[in-house]
Amino acid sequence: MLAIVGCAAISSMAPTTGSTTSAQAGATHVVHYMRTRYGASHNGTYSGILFHYYGGPVLVNPKVYIIFWGYKKYGDPDKVAPLLEAYTKVEGGSPHNNDYIQYYDTVGSKTNYITNPKGQQGGIWFDNTNPVPANPDDAQVAQESLNGVAKFGYDVNGSYVVATPHGHSTQGFGTQFCGYHSTVEYESKQGDNLVSYTNLPYMPDGGIPCGSNDILAPKDESGVDEGVTIVAGHEYGESITDPNPGTGWYNFEYDEIGDICAWHDVENVQFGKKSYTTQPMYSNASETCVQKYK
């Protein structure tokens, strides 16, 4: 049985100190899950809730690298890859992702606020060489993220997304969680660093619990695909603000800034010339979930 990491499970982990990624190497490995729409517990009341900074890194100049693991071999019947490629091209610089600029990390005496530049899609890789297990476990997903690092290069501000293919999801997907993020240690000649990675299963396989037909889909998108951008956006935002779970921006009752807003007030939000289905993310400034900031 896969344990869902929430406030009760993670509260025993003391946040580590230091704010560079290398300073976090060797920290406790924590997998932080996005629960299904039936597992979300927050009731939508937000007044007085704040997220606090626990001394770890954030992704100050975020980039997302997508690894489509085995998509060519196992197929993409619901056209997840082109949807995810298009969405990650335009989320950078968007009013939706502007929410993250209020958060920061601290290195020594310097405060570094997260930025929201355009062009945050760092790279796309269809990995057709490394076999995909029927139900890849976390260690295998983490290794595939390191394969992505070998392909793209190491980016201290990178979020490496392992998109597992149709019919090959980690156990618990669709019943207990829809996606998760964590970190894995990357060894190089320059020393040990942490890689922020996301396990993004084939969302249409998760059905309604993971966002299919959540609301009326954008006109050029299938309802079965809505969970792709809902979950990908959720995990990217949390990877930016809390890449090493529990050491960035966190609340020990409500978890990360996406969890408190999960599955509430989902909308089709404008990104450039197109709309994509997204959930709001939490804003400390307004003490509420927002689809846009400033």
N, C-alpha and C positions, 0 to 999 in steps of 0.2 A: 504494500500500500504506500502511495506517495504522500508524504506529509506536506500540507500546505503551510508555507511560512507566512505567518501573520504576526500580529502584535504579541501574542502569547509566546509563540515559538522563538521570535527573534529578540525578545526583551532580555534574554539571558546573555546576549552577546554584548560585551562592553565595546563601545565604539573605539576604534584605534585612533591614534593621534598622527599628525603629519598631514600634508595636503598635496604632495606630488604623488603621481602614480607609483613611482619607484619606492616611495616611502611606505606604500601599502602592500608591497610584495611580501608574501608570507602571511598575510592577514587571514583570519578565519573565513573559510569558503562558505558563503551564504547564497542560496538560491531563492530569489524573490519572485513569487508567482502572481500572475493576474488570475483571480478567481473567475469562474464562469458567471454569467448573468444571474444564475440562481444561487450563487454562493456569495454575492456581494451583500454586505451586511449594513452599510451605512444608510441612514434614513433620509438623508438630504438636508439636514439641519447643520449649518456651518458656523454660526456666529461664535466668535471667541476662540476658534481653532487656529493654531499656528504651527508651522513646521519649523524645526530648529536645525541648525548646522552643527555637525558633530566632528568637524576637523579633517575630514577626508577630502578627496579630490572631487571636482566636477569636470565636465567636458566644456572648457571655456570657449573653444572654437570648434563646435561639434561637426563631425562628419559621419556619415553612415555608409557602411560597406555591406553589400548584399551578396550572400553566398547561396545560390540556388543549387542545393545539394541533391544531385540525382534527378533533377527535373526532366532532363532529356530522356533518361532511361525509363522513368516511371510515368511520365506524361503530366500534362497540366490541363485537365479537362475543363476547368473553370477559369482558365486564363488569369491565374493569380500573378504570374511573373510580369506580364505587361502592365497590370494594374499597379503592382508594387513599384516597378521601375518608374512609372509616370508620377506616382504620388511622391516618392522620395526626391524626385527632381525639383518639385515645386514647394515642398514644405519649408525649406530654408528661406528666411526672410518674410515668412507669412505672419499676419497678425496673430494667428493661433499659436505659433511657436514663439512669438514675442513674450509669452508668459514667462519664459525661462530666464529672461534677462534681469529679473529682480533677484535672482539667486546667485550665489558666488562661492568661491573658496578662498582660503587664506594661506599664503605661503610666507612664513616669517611674519613680517609686519605689513605685507602687501595684500590687499584685497583685490581679487580678480573676478569681475562680474562676467557671467555667461553672455556670449554674443549670439546674434541670430543673423548671420550673413546669408545671402543667397548662395545657391550652388553647393548645398551640403551633401549631395550624393557623391561619395568619394570613389565608388567603383562598383561594378557588377561582374560577377563571375558565375558561370554555369559550370560547376564542378562535376564532370562526368567520369572522373578517374577513380575517386575514392568510393567504394561501395557503401550503400546506406543500409544499416541493419533494419529489420522489420520494425523494431521498436527501439530506436537509439536511446541509450541512457545519457545521463548528464555528462559523464566523462567523454563519451563519444562525440557529443555535440560540442563540448569544449575543445576537443582535439580538432574538430572540423573548423572551429573558429581560428585556431592556430594555423591550420592549413591556409585559411584566408589571409592571415597575417603574412605568411610566406609568399602568397600571391601578390598582395597589395603593398606590402611593407608595413612596418609598425607605425601607428599613428597614436600618440598619447591622447589625442582628442577623438579617437575613433570609436564608434559603436559598430561591432562586427555582428551582423545578423545572419544566423544560420537558418535558412528557410528549408525545412525538411519537406519532402515531396508527398504527393497523394498516396495515402495508404501506408505511410511510414512515419508514424508519430510516436513520441515518447508516451509511455503508459501514463494514464491519468488525464490525457488531453481530451477535452470535451465533457468529461465528467467531474473533474476537480479543478482544472485550470485551462486557460486558453493560450498562455505564453508565459515566458519568464526571462529574467536577466540575471547575470552573475558576473564573476570575474575569474580568469584563469591566469596563472603566472606564465610569463613569456621570458625565456632565457635568451640573452644575446651577449655579444662581446662587450657591450656597454653596461651590462648588469641585468638584474632581474626587474621586470616591469609587469604591471597587470594589464590584461586585455579585457575590456568590457565587451561581453557577448550576450546575444539574445537568442533564445530558442523560439523560433516562430514556426509552429506547425502549419500544415496545409489547412487553413482556416475553414473552408467549405466542408471539410470532413467532420468538423465539430458541430456543424448545424446551428440550430437556434441558440443553444447555450453559449456559443462563441460568436454570436452576432449576425448570423444569416437572417435576412428579412426582419431586421430589428426595427427599421422604419422604411418608408418608401424610398427606394434607392434613387440616386442621381439618374437622369434620363439615359445616359449612355453606359450604365453599369447594371449588372445583374444583382438582384437582392441577395443571392446566395453568397456573394463576395463581400458584403458590407463589413463583415468581421475582419477582413484583411487590413483595412485602413484603421478601423477602431483599435485593434490590438497592436498593430505596428506603431501607431501614433502613441498609444499608452506606454509601450515599452521604450520607445525612443526618448520620450520626455523624461521618464524615470531614469533611463541610462545617462541622460545628460545631467540631471540634478542629483543623482545618487548612484553613480556607476558601481561603486563597491558597497552593496546594500547595507544600510544602517550606519554608514560613516559620512554621508553627505547630508542632504536635506531629508529629515525623517521625523515622524511623530510616532511614539511608541504605543499609541492607542489606535491611530488611523493609518499607519504604515507610510507609504510614499505618496507623492502629490497626485498620482494618477488613481491610486486605489480608492481614495475618499470620494472620487467623482465617477468611479467606474459604473457604467450602465445607467447613469442618470443623465437626462437632458441630451441624449445623442441627437446630433443634427447633421445635415448636409452643409458643410462649410466651404466657402469659396477659397480656393488656393489658386491664385493667378486667374486663368480663364475658365477653370473647371471647378466642380464641387466634388468633395470627397466626404464620406461618412466618418465623423469623428466624435469622440467623447470630449467633454471639457476637461481641463486640468486645473489644479488648485492654485489660487493666487493668495499669497500672504497679505498682499497690499489691500485687497478688498474683502478678505476672509470669506471667499466663496469660490465656487467652480466657474471657470470662464472659458468661453470658446475663443475669445479675442482679448488682447491686452494692449492698452494704449492705442 
